[in-house]
């Protein structure tokens, strides 16, 4: 072989452990509280990422309007353009992000984060594979 590399005689490991969640993981994710009209993502000033909140008031369809979102026991006011919808729990740890109902930055980052925490480092995005090195 070129460069003096020798071909390994062992089989390649099965990558499915790093791609598909188990049924137990899916059942746990289905327990997550979710309201289709009120569950939203908002920017987190401390981490620079996103956090999940409940929409108290405002119109997300009008980008110029203000939305009041409760995160934990606190209420914050955001422009509607900064507020994104949360995907239903059945899309938690989704192996192909094309299937996400709401494809926004927060949903993509959240999906990658929880998959990484579960040691599922391979995620499809259409024809492409996103791999996060541990």
C-alpha positions, 0 to 999 in steps of 0.5 A: 500500500502507498505510504507504508500503510498496512490494511487492517485485517479486522472488520470495521465496527458497526456505526449504528450505535453512533447514529440511531437512538435506542427505544429507551432514549425515544421513550424518555424523550417523549416524556418531555413537556411540550406545547405546540403553540407556546414552546419556543427557543430564545437566545441565552445571553450567558452562554451565547446559545439558546434556551427553551421557554414558554411564549406568554404573549406576542405574535411570532408571525410579525417580526417587528412585534415583541414577545414575552417569554417565560424561562423558568420563573423569569419573564423576558421580552424579545423581538419576534425575529429572535424567537424560534419554535421548538420541534415536537418531542418525537424529533428529539435526537433526530438522525436526519435534521431534514425531518425537523418540523422547524429548521432554525438555528436553535433546533439544529444546535439542540439536536446536535447537542443532545445527540453528542451528549448521548454519544451519537456523534453522526447526524445526517443533514440531507445527503451530508453527514455532520460528525462531532468529534468527542 
